[in-house]
Amino acid sequence: MEAVWYHARYLIPRDEKSPAEELLELLQNPFKQTLTDGAIWSALGTSLGFTVFIALAFSFLRPYNTVVYAPKLKHADEKHAPPPIGKGYFAWFPPLWRTSEKDVIAHAGMDAAIFLRFTRMCRNIFLVIAVIGCAILLPVYYELNSEKEGQQWFMRLTPSNVWDKPVWALVVSGYLFNIVIIGFLWWNYRKVLQLRRVYFESEEYQTSLSARTLMLNDIPKNFASDEGIARIIDRVVPQSSFSRTVVARNVKDIPSLIQQHDHTVRKLEKVLAKYLRDPQNLPSTRPMCYPSKKDPSYSTYPKDQKIDAIEYLTQRIKELELEIKEVRTTLDKRNTLSYGFASYDDISEAHAIAYALRKKKPQGATVVLAPKPNDIIWDNMPLTPSTRRWRRVVINFWIAILTLLWIAPNAMIAIFLVNLSNLGLVWHGFQDSLAANTEFWSIVQGVASPAVTSLVYLILPIIFRRLSIRAGDRTKTGRERHVVGKLYSFFVFNNLIVFSLFSTIWNFVSSIVNNTQKGLDAWQALGKSEFGSTLFISLCNISAFWVTWLLQRNLGAAIDLAQLWTLTYSFFMRKFSSPTPRELIELTAPPAFDYASYYNYFLFYSTVALCFAGLQPLVLPAAALYFSIDVWLKKYLLLYIFITKTESGGMFWRILFNRFVFGTVLSNMVIFLAVWVRGDGTHEMAWAVIPLPFLLIFFKFYCSRTFDAKIHYYSTHNVAKHPESNMLKDPLRSSNLAARFGHPALYKSLITPMVHAKAQNILASIYKGRLSDGREAYSGDTMSTSGYSDSYALNPMQANKPGKSAGFPGFEIVPESRLDFEYYKNRQEFAADHGGGDIFGRSYDVARPSTPGSMWNGSEPNSRTGSPTIPRVGSPGPGRVYSPRPDMGTSYPAGYSQPLGSPYSPAPEIGRVRSPFYAHGNDSGSNLIHNAAAMPSAGPTRAPGMLGGGPQGYGNLPQEEDTSQDPMQYNYFRETRSSRRNPSGAW
């Protein structure tokens, strides 16, 4: 056996390498087989060619596919609708040219405007420094490398073979790069400040409730009440005016029950869609399913045995609705949580108080400006600071582990997927297949690498979002900013540093091992390895790869414009699946723009270009070309296709600025490395580069101190006012603070199963008597919004067509003509994931204007949507009609008052002397807030014309309110103190 091994070992020709040896050489230089003289021209040609082809295809398809390529034109209201586009093939160019930044804010929102401004800034920066770098560095490098024979042309444009020569051109270019970057960042910081001031003065912001509301977190237990919130603020800002306050109440497990209910409804819809796909030819067997493990009666069902899906899911929905009703009616308002809200009449005062308390923690509580209600992650609000800190440590640990574990797959992708011939070098069987089927494997190579990379790009944001939620982020916009930071760190470490330095580190370690085997000790081997020179050569060698990579990014931008994924997914969903009416409606809705992913891409591209700008100046025009094309393509996407799911008002800018500064610091470090290892030996050029990072750090702190406060706060100086001036001016004004900032689980309406109208006639026959079985047991169930109760025993009538049947009880019958988002865009269950209703003319964060006697709810009749209107109590004129309120059809638990201004509530008392904005009575025996809405909950008690109901809440119980003054209450003495002031605020 040893003889056989000896002959097999020594009879192999010396020039033939084993797979292990090939793998080692590939690890040392993974790009030796990929980069040729024509690689850059090939990348440029294919990228521009495919981009032009996709853009032309988009131009011809766009006029005939407006549902995919211009959904906002159809769904947005008149105020937010983008400029109209003609039917011509190239009619989409003029609107992009004519639409200004001010128009973008009106049509797409502040976040979209900031995104496009950042994209234009990147384009302008790289256009300018591309001219500087190519004009200065390329001639110098080409001349200094002219003595080298047989060198590839793109390597002559790098300083890789420059030795002991003064390269002051690189130092000068580094300073010019930094000056240009600082200039553009400073200019755009000022512009962002101006845009934020415009945003503060906009009608949407001035009329929004969140703009004048503070959010208090980590409230101690002894201050966890409505009055306690007022005490906390008063102890630090005693001159503040009266505020409406509300502390959060424990909603128990209602959110989990609602989530189970929504999941079960969707599951029932999917089962019915498959079973009733062809109502005339039903399958021979009824659909079956396993019972849910979350079902309390799970143990009563046969183990590991399927049951009738339709009957089980129907019964499960009924049980969940009854359980939600029971929990809602048993909520205890004294069971408070550690967060709450305080709302003021004046935006300036609210912001000034938040600014004054930004670095303070009165009574251990943190006071910040309140986000929009739809921006809050409610499950994380009750978390204690210690829990939040521990979760953040654990999540950061797992992110670090994920980052380190990705090194090996990233290296394998870089070596083998980028060029399959490398895989053939270590796998001889695959090499034979590669040689026999060259065209097939070339197609696989062209698809595999982008597909795997794109899959990673799609999965990583999802992972980081879930990790950020687990870490305790309180808002969705804050979570997105954290996702940008985590993605950027992951990409820079793995896809730039490790990817670029892998071969250097491998060679460095191999050199140390070889030297130690020759008899040198570890320190001598380490000193002999010359890590700096090896790193410099590796960066120069890989620079051409990054040029080709940036050139190929244009193809990704064109694919975004073509919406290939949306078209493909929609086609397969409609043709090869059985979509539910809800899924078909959601397919026609405008998708949400993933700001976190695109910001990460732009920051990563910019960092790559800056880091290699001094070593391979061609990377700068490649980046400039990408941003020059993408700034127009993204403008179309944001104007006509995508919506902002949760508007932050442009608060992404600070994290973008900081990452761009960090990328510039990295580029300065690369320049320092280049002049250190390739300088004239005196290191004078290296010392000249050292001030650049410190200049950028100083610039960062300067911008932060100069602009950040004005960007974040509408006002930083509190103007003392008479605490009751606004109240006396407009006694009927109410903000519905508890309803707007209450947990959505308290008032969220339960969704109803949707069934296509073609199956309406056959629907009743598939229940086998379930419609009447057991309904008497739930007599009096007025909570069920989906109809699983005796309130639907009589065939309900359509609200807009008296005498016409509303369809099958317990289901929403959707005809073919209404399978469009246009008919459902104002419903919370659909609008929440597609803009929150803001661009559809139905914002849920608008407070009433300060018009005495007005019952306006922030929503005028919408002629485009055809929203039903009803007369309002207290309307200024007999002929005026109003759109239904967002809380129409909402019932309130016993002890919770209805919103002021409800069309079915009694007229409020206006002849009061004391402020109505504080809770009255002790915390255990009074309403939540006097004359303001408390936390509502969804129920079947509907407004007249909406399946019946009335203004008295659950069980027709009276909503009484004690208006007597109690001298034992904190508010009593606060009023006495304030009454001794004169109008100027003096005592």
N, C-alpha and C positions, 0 to 999 in steps of 0.2 A: 504493500500500500504506500509506503514511504517512497519507493522507487517511482511509482506512478505519479505521485505528487511532485517529485523532483523533476521528472521529465516534462510534466505539464507546466511547471513553473519556468523552467529554463529554456524550453523550446519555443516559447512565445517570443515573437520578434520584439526587439527593443523599442521600436517606434509605436507599437500598439499598447495602449494604456487600458488598464482595468477600469470598470465602472466606478470603483471607489476613488481612483486617481482622477478620473474625469470630474467627479463630483467635487473633489477638493479644489481643482482648478477653476471650476465654475463658481465656487464660493469665493475664491480669491478675486475673480473678475467675471461677474455674471453677464456683462455686456460685450464680451469679446466677439460673440457671434452675431450681434444685433445691429451694431452701428457701422454704417458704411458711408462713403462719400455722398451717396444720393439719398440717405435716410431723411435728411431735413427737407430736401426738395420733394421727396415722395410724400412726407407727412403734410407739407404745405399744400401740395396739389390735391391729394385725396380729401383733406379737410375742407378746403375751399370749394372743391368740386361737389362734394356731397352736401355741403351747406347751401350752395346755390340751388342744387337740385331739390332739396327739401323745401327751401323757401319758395321755389316756383310751384312745386306740388301743393304747398299750403295756399298759395295765391289762387290756384284753380279750384281747390276744394272748399275754401272758406265761404264763398257766396251760397253754397248749397248745404252747408253743415253749420248753421248758426247756433244750433243747440250745443255744439262742442266748441266752436271757435268764437262765439260771442254771446255767452249766456247772460252776461250782465246787461246787455242791451235790452233784453226781454224782461228781466226780473227786477232791476233796480228802479227806484222811483224817479220822478222827474228831476229831483235835486241831485241825485247821485248817479244818474245814467251817464255813461260815457258818450263822447261825440258820435253822432251817427256815421255809418260807413255805407258807401254806395255798393252796388252790385258788381262793379267792375273788378277785374282780376287784381289790379294793383291799386284799388281804391283805399287800401288800408295804410298806404304811405302818408298821404297828406294829413290825416288826423294826428298821427304821431309827431309830425313836424310842427303842427300848429298848437298842440296842447302844451301849455306852459306848466310850470311847477305848481302855480296856484290852482290851475285847473285839475291837476292830478290830486291835490289835497281834497278838492270838492268831490271828485269822481271816485277816488280809490282810498282816501284816508291819509293820515299823517305817516303811518308806518310805510306805506307804499312810496310816498314822496321821499322819505329819508332813505329808503332802499335805493331808489333811482339816483338820488344825490350821491350816495356812497359809490354807486357804480360809475357815475360820471367822474367823480373825484379820482377813482382808480384809473379810469381811461386817461384823464388829463395828466396825472402823475407819470404814467408809463410812457405817454407820448413825449413828454418833455425830457424825461431822463433817458429815453431811447435815443433821442437826438443827441443828447450830451454824451452818452456812453459810446454810441457808434461813431460819433465824430472825433472823439478823443482817444478812446481805448483801441478801437479796431486798427487804425493805422499804426499805432505804437506797437501793438502785439505782432502785427504782420511783419513789421520791419525788424523787430527784435528776433523773430523766429525765421528770418530769411536765410540764415546760414545752415539750417537743418534741411537735409535732403530726404526725400521720400516720406515726408510727413503729410498726413491727411490735412485737407484744407481747413476743416473746422477746428482742428487742433492747433493750427497756426494762429487762430484768433483767440487763443488762451495763453496765459503766461507760464504754461507747464514746462517749457524748455528755456525759460529765461533764468540765467544764473549770474549772480553777483553784478547786477546792473541796477542803477537807480531807476525805479519805476514811479517817479513822482506823479506821473499822469494818473495812476490809480488812486493816489492819495487825494489829488485835486478833484478827481471825479467823485470820490467818496464824500468830500465836503459839499460839492455841488449837489449830489444826490440828496444829502441830508437837508440842505437849504431848501431845495424844491419841495421835499416832502413836508418839512415844517411849515413852509408857506401855504401849501394847499390844505394841510390839516387845520392851521389857524384860520384860514379864510372860511373853510366849511364849518368850523366850530361856531364862528360868528353867524353864519347863515342858518345853522341849526337853531341857535338861540333866537334869531328872528322868526323862524318858522314856528318855534314853540310859543312865542308871544302871539303870533297870529292864531295859533291853535287855542291859546287861552282866551282870546277875544272872540272866538267863533260862537255861533249861536248854539251849536250842539253842546259845547263845553259850558257856556254860561247858564244854560237851562238844565244841565245834568245834576242829579242829586249827588253823585260821587264827587263832583268838583268841590263841594263845600262840606264834605263829610270827613271825619277823622276815624281811623281804625285803631283801637286799643287792644294790644295783645299782652298776654302774661299778667292779667289782672289778678291780684291776690284775692283770696276767698272772701275776706271781710269787705272788699270793695266790689264784689261781683254782683252788682245791682244797678238799676237805672240811675239811682241817686249816687251810687258809689262812683260811677264814671264821671259825673259832674263834680264830685268832690276831688277826684284825682286832678282834673284839669284846673279847678279853681285854686288848688294849693300852689300851683306853679304860675298860672296866669290869672290872678284874681280879678283883673280888670276886664276879663272876657265877658261877652254878652251871654244871654240865655241860649242854651243849645237843646236840641231834641236828643235824647239819649236812649239807647236800648242795649241791654245786655243779652248775649246769646243764651238760648235755652237748650237743654239737652233733648235731642230728637230721638234718642234711643236707637233702635235698629231700623227706623223707617227707611233711610237711604238704601240699606241692604235689601229690604223687602221690595222697594220700588225697582231696584236693579233686577231682582229676580222676576218681578212682574213683567218688566220690559223684555227681558230675555225670553220668558215663557210666551209672551204674545208674539214675538218675532218667530219663535220656534213653531207655534201653531200656524202662523201665516205661511211659513215655509212648507209645513206638512200639507196644508190645504192647497197651496199652489201646485205642488207636485201631484197630489191626488186628483185635483179638479182641473188639471191641465187641459184635458179634453172631456168636458162634462157629458158629452153624448156617449163616450166609451170609457167608463170608469174602470180602473184596474179590478181584477177579480178579488184581490185581498185588500183589506183595509190597512192603512199605515200603522206600524207598531213602533214602540219606543220603550226604553227603560225608564222607570220612575226616577225622579231627581233625588239625589242623596241629601239635598237640603230640605226636602219635604218632611215635615214632622211625622207623617204617616208612612214613611218609607219602609219601616219594618213590617208593616201589615201586608205589603205586596210580596208575591212569590220571589224568592231570591234568584237572581240571574235569569229572569224570565221577562220577556217583553209583554207589554199590555197595549191595548188599543190607544193609539197616540191622540186621536181627536178627542175622545171622551176624557182621557186623563188630563190633557193640557187644558181643556175647557174647565174641568173641575178645579184644577190647580190655580187657574187665573181667578176663579170665583173665591177660592179660599184665601189667596193672597190679598185680594181687594178687601175682604172682610177683616183680615188681620191688620191691614194698613189702617182701615177705619177705626178699629178698636184701639190701636196704639195711639192714633192721633187724638182720639177723644179722651185718652187717659194721661195726656202729657201734663206734667206739673210745672207751672211757670216759675216755681221757686227753685227748681233744679237748674241752676245757672251754670254757665261755663266761663272760661277765663278770657273771653274776648267780647268786645262790644263796639258800638259805634256812637259817635256824637256828631250831629249835623247842625250847621249854622246857617243863618240867613245870608251872610255875606261871604263870598268866596275868598276875598282878601284876608278876612279875619281867620278863616279856617287854615289857610296856608301859612299865615304868620304864626299861628299857634304851633302848627306842625314844624315850622322852621325853628321856633324857640325851643321845642322839646326834642329836636332831632338827636342831640347827644345826651339827653337826660332820660332817666328812668324813674319818673315819679311813682313812689310806692312799688317800685319794681316793674311797672308796666312800661311797654314801649308804645309810643304814639307816632303814627305815620299817616300820610294821606291815604284815604280809603280808595282802593281800586274799584273798578266797575263791578257790580254784583256778579256778572257772568264771568268775571276774571278770577274769582276766588275759588281756590281748591278747598272746599268745605271740610273734607275729611282731615286735613292737616291743621285746621285752625285751633282745635283744643290741645294740641301737643304742647307739653311743657318744654322750657328751654333745655333742661337736661336731656330729655328724650330726643329733642331735635339735634343737640350736639352729638350725642352718641350715634344716632342714625347717620349723621353727616360723616363721622369718622368711619363707620362701617362701609358706607357707600363709596367713599373715596378709596378705601382699601380695596374693594372689589373692582373699582375702575382701574386702579394701579395693576392689579393682578391681570385683568383683561388686556391691558396695554402690553404687559410683558409677555403674556401668552401668545399674543398676536405676532410676535417677532418671527417665530418659525414659519407659520403659514404665509406671512408677508414675504419672507425670503424665498420660499418655494414658488410663490406666484411670480415674483420678480425673475427668478431663474428659468422656470419651466413654461409657465403659461404665456409669458411675453414672447418666447421663442421655443416652439416644440422641438426644434432640432437639438436643443440642449438636453431635453428628455431622452432623445434617441442616443445621445452619447453615453448615458449611464444605463440605458435599457435597450440592448441590442435587438430584442424581438420587436420593439416598437420602431426601431430604426428601419427594419425591413418593411414594415407596413407604411412608414412615412415615405420611403423611397418609391414604393409601389403605388401609393395613392396621394401624390403630392397635392393635387388640386383640392381634394376633399379635406385633407388636414390643414391646408392653408386657410380654408373657410372656417374650420373649427378653431384655428388659432385666432382668426379675426373676430370670432364671436365669443370664445371662451373667456379670454382675458377681460374684455369689457363687461361681459355678463357677470362674472364672479365679482369684479370690482364694483359694479353697480349694485349687485345684491348686498355687498358689504355696506355700501353707502346708504342703502335703504334701511337696513336692519339696525345699524349703529344709532341713528337718531331715535328710533323706537326704544332701544335698550336704554339709552341715556335719559330719555324722558321718563321712563318708568323708574329708573334709579333716582332721578331728581325728585319725583313725587314721594318715593320712599324716604328720601332724605329730609322731607318736611317742608318743601317749598309751599308757600301760602297762596301764590298767584300763578296763573298760567303764563302770563308774560314774563314774570320772574323766572319761572321754570325754563322758558325758551331761551332767555339770556344765559342761564347756567348751562343749557345744552350747547349753545354756541361755544362757550368757554371750554367745556369738556371735549367736544368734537375737535376743536382747534388744537387743544393739547394732544389729543390722540393722534391726529393727522400729522402734526409737526414732529412728534416723537417717532412714530412708526413709519409714516410714508415719506418723511424727509430726512430726519437724522439717522435713524436705523437703516432705512433704505439706501441712503447715500453713503453711509460710513461703514456698512456691513463688511465690505471687502477690505477696508482699511483695518478694522478691528481684527478681522480674520488673519490678515497678513502680519499684523503686529504680534498677535499671540503666536502664530507659527514661527516667526522670527525669534521670539524669546525661547520657544521650545527647542529650535534648532541650535541656538547658541548655547543653551544649557547642556545639550547633548555633546557639544564640542569641548566641554570642560569648564565653561565660564559659570560663575555663580549668578544668581537671579539678578542682583543689582547691576553687575557688569553687562549681562545680556539686555537688561532694560535700557541702560545708557547707550548701547550700541545700536538699538533698533531704529532710532530717528523717527519717532511717531509723527512729528509735525510735517516732515517732508512727505512721508507716505500718505498722510491725510490730504495734503495739498494736491498731490498727483491724482488721488482717487476722486476728489471733487472736480478737477479739470476733466478727467476722463468721463465722468457721468454727466457733465454739464450739457453735452449734446443730446443726451436722452431727455433731459428736462425741456430742451427747446422743442423737440418733436412732440413731447407729451402736451405742452401748452398749445401747440398748433392744433393738435387733435381735439382740444376742448371745444373748439368751435362747432364740431359735429354734435356734441352734447347739447349745446345751446339751440341748435336748429331742431333737434329732436324734441326739446321742450316746447318749441313753437308749434311743431306738428301735432303735439298731443297724441303720440303714437300709442302710449300706454292706455289712455282714456278710450281711444277708438277701438283698440284691440280688446280691452276688457269689456266694453259695452257690447261689442259684436258677439263675443263668446257668451256673455251673460244672456243676451236676448235669443241667440240661436241654439245654444247647446245646453241651456239651463232652464229652470222653471222659476223665473224671478217673481217675487211677490209684488203686489202693487206698491208697497212701501219702497222696495228696492228700485223699481222702475221710476218712481218719483224722485228718489235720491240721485239716480243717474242723470237726470236733467238739471240738477242743482249746480250752481257754480262751485267748483272745488276751492278748498282753502289753500293759500300759498304757504309753503313751508319755509318761513324766513330763516329758521335756525340752520337748515341744511344749506341753503343758498349763501347765507352769510359766511358759513364755514368754508364753502368752496372758494368764494372770492378772497377771503383772508388767506387761505392756504395757497391759492395761485399767486397772490401778491407776495407772500413770504418766500415762496420758491423763486420768483423772479428777482426779488431784492437780494436774496442770498447769493445767487449766481450772477448778479449784474456785473460784479467786478471781475469775474473769471471768464464768463462767456457773454459778452454784451448782446449777442443775438437773442438772448432770452427776453430782453426788454421789448423789442418790436413784436415778438411773439405774444407777450402778455398784452401789449397795447392793442394788437389786432383783435384779440379775444374780447377785451372790454369794449372796444369800439363797435363790434358787432352785437354783443349781448346787451348793451345799454338800450338799443332800439327794440330788440326782441323781447326783453323783459318788460319794457314799457307797454308793449301791446298786451302781454300776458296780464299785467296788473290792471290795465284799463278795461279789458274786454272779457277776460276769462276768469282770473282768480279773484278771490275776496280775502280780506283779512279776517280770520276767524275771531280773534280777540285783539282789539285795538289797544295798543300801549301808548299812543300819542307820540311816537318817535323816540322812545326811551332805549332803543338799541344802540344809540350813537356812542355812548360812553364805552361800552365793551368793544365796539368796533375800533374806536380811537386807540384804546389801550393795546389791542392786539396788533394794530398796524405799527404802533411805536415799537412793540416788542420785535416784530419782524425786521424793522429797520435796525434795531440794536444787533440782531443776529447777522445782518449783512455787514455791519461795521466789524464784527468779530471775524468774519471771513476775510475782509480786506486786511485786517491786522495780521491774520495768519499768512496771507499771500506776501505782504511786504516783509514779514519777519523771516520766512524761509527762503525768499527769493530776492531779498534786498542786497545792498552792496556790502553788507557785513557790519556796518556801524549801527544798524537798527534805528537810525534817526527817523526814517519814514514810519516805523512802527510806533515810536513815541508820539509822532505827530497825529496818529489816528486815535490815540487814547482819549482825547477830550470829547470825541463824537458821542459815545454812549451817555456820558454825563450831561452833555448838552441836551440830548433827547429827554433824559429824566427830569432835568430842570424845566424843560418846555412842558412836559406832562403835568407837573405840579402847578405851573403857572396857569395853564388852561383850566385845570380843575378848580383852582381858587377863584379864577376870574369869571367862569361861565356856569359852573355846575349849579350853583344855588339859583341863579336866574332861570336856568333851563328847567329845574325841577319844581320851583315854587312860583306861583303867580305873584305873591307878595311876601317880603321878608320883614316888613315893619307893620306892627299891629296898630291900627287906628282905634283909639278908645271911643266907644259909642255908648249912648244910653242903652242899657240892656234891654229895654222894652220898646225902643223906638220902632223897630221893624214889626214887632207884634201889634202895636197899636195902629201902625200904618195899614196892615193887612191881616186882620184877625182871622180870616177864613183860610189863610194859606196853610197848607199841610204838605209834608214831604213823603208821607207814608213810609217813614224810615224803617219801621219794623217789618213791613211787608216787602220793601225793596231789598233790605239787607238781612232778612230772615233766611234761614236755611231753606233751599228750594224744596226739600222733602216735606215741608209743612204745607206748601200750597201747590205743588206740582200736580197737574192733572194727569191721571193715568191714561195711557194710550189705549186705543181701541183696535182690535184686530181688523185688518183690512182684507177684503176679498173682492176679486174681480167681478164685475157685474154679470159676466157671461155664466158664472156659476151660481147666481142668485137663486134660480128656480130649483136647482138640485141640492142647494145647501141644507134645506130643512130635512130632507130625506136621509141624510147621512148621520143624523144624531140619534136615531133609534129611540125617540121619546125623551131624550135628555133635556129638551127644552122645558118640560113641565115637571120633571122629576125633582122633588126636593125643593121646589121654589117656595112652598109655603113655609118652610123652615126659616127662610130668610125674609119673612114678611117685615116690611118697614125698613128695609135696607135702602136708604137713600144716599148711600155713600158711593155705590158702584158707578163709576163713570163709564165703564165699558158695557153696562147693561146686564150683568149677571145678577139680576134682582127682580123683585116683583114690580118695580117701577116700569118694566118693559113688558109686563104681562099683556097689557093692551097694546095693540099695534101702534107705535108712535107715528106721528105725522111729521112731514117735512116742514121746517120752520118757514121756508120761503114759498111753499106750495100747500096751502091748507087743503085738507081732504085727500092728499096724496100720501101713500104709505112711504115711510122713511126707509123701508127695506127690511132685511132680516134682523130681528132684535138681537142686540149684543154684538153686532158687527157693523163695520162701515163699508157699505157697498160702493165701489169705485168704478165708474164707467170708463170705457176706453178713452173717451174724449177728455177725461180729467186726470190722466196719468202724466201729469206735468207739475213741476215744482211751482209754477206760477199760481196754482190754486191753493197751495199750502204754505207759502213762504212766510206768512204771518203767524203760523202755528208754532208754538214753542218747541215741539218735538222735532220739527224739521229745521227751523231757523237757527237753533242753537249751534249746529255744526256747520252752518253756512252763512256766517256773518252776524248771528245774534239778532237779526231783524233790523240792524242799523241802516243798511243800504236799501232796505225795502220800505222805508218810511214808517217803521214801527219800532222805534227805540224804546227799550224798557228802562232806560235810565234818565228819562226826562221828567223834571219836576214842573209843577204848575207855574205859570208866570204870575208875577205879583199884581194881579188884577183883582180888586175887591169884588167878592161875590162870584168869581169865576169858578166853574167846576171843570175847567179844561184839564185834560189828562195827557197832554203832550202828543196827541194824535188826531189830526184833522181827517175828515173823510177823504179816502183815497179813490180818486176816480179811475185810476188805472187798474187797481186790484179788484174794484167792485166790492169792497168790504161792506158788510151790512151796517146800517146806522140805526140808532135808536134815539128818541128824544131824551134829553137829560133834564133832571130836576134842577131848577134854578138857572136854566139857560137864559141868556140875555134877551133872546127874541123868540117869538112863538114859531117862526118858520125855520129856525136853525136846528141842524141835526149834528150829531157827534158820532165818531167812530166808537165802537165798544171798547171798554177799558181792558187792559191786559189781565186784570183780575176778575173779569166777568165770569160768572159760573163758579166762583171760589167761595167756599164756606169757611167759617172760622170756629175753632173750638170754643167751648164755653169758657168765659173769662177773658176772651180776646176780642177787642173791639174791632169794628169794621173800619176800613179806610175812610177818612174824612173826604167827603165829596162823592161818595158812592151814590148812584142814582136811586138806591133803595134804602138809604140810611136816612134817619130823621135829620131835620135841619139843625146845624150846630148852634150852640149858644155863642153870641158874639159880645154880650155886654159884660165881659169879665174885666176885673181889675188886675188880677194876678196873672202871671205868665202861664200859658197852657202847655209849655214845652217840656216841663219836668214831670216825672211820674208823681202822681198824687196818691196820698195814703201810704200806709206802710207796705213793705215789700210782700207781705204774705196775704194781704187782703185787698189789693187794689188791682186795677187794670195795669197793663204794662206801661203805657204812656198815655197821658191824658190828651185827648184830642188828636191823636196820631195813630196810625195803623199799627196793629200788633202782628205777630207772626201768624199768617194764615195757613190754611191747609186745604188741599184739593178735596172736593166732595161733590156729591150729586146735587147739592142745593144750588140750582141754577137760577140765573136771572130770568124773569118772565120772557117768554118767547124762546127759551133755551131749555126745553124739557121741564119747565116748571120751576118751583123753588120760591124762595122769598128772602127777606133781609135779616132773618133772625138767627142764622147760623144752624148748628146741629140741633136736631130735634125741636126746631122752632122755639129755642130758648131765648128769652129776652137778654139783650146786651146792655145791662145797666151800668151806670157810671156815677160814682160818688164825686160830687163837686164841692163838698165842704172842705174848709181849710183846717188843717190840723197843725197846731203850734208845735207839736213834737217833731215835725218833719224838718229836714234840712232845708228844703225849698222855702219854707215859711220864713226862716231867718235870713236866707239869702235875699228874699224879696224885701224884707224890712231894711236890710243893709242898702240895697240898691235904691229904695224909695227915698233915701236920705241924700241921694246925689242930685246935683242939678244937671240939666241937659248936657253940659260940657264934660261931665264925668267927675267934677270936684265934689267934695263932701260939703 
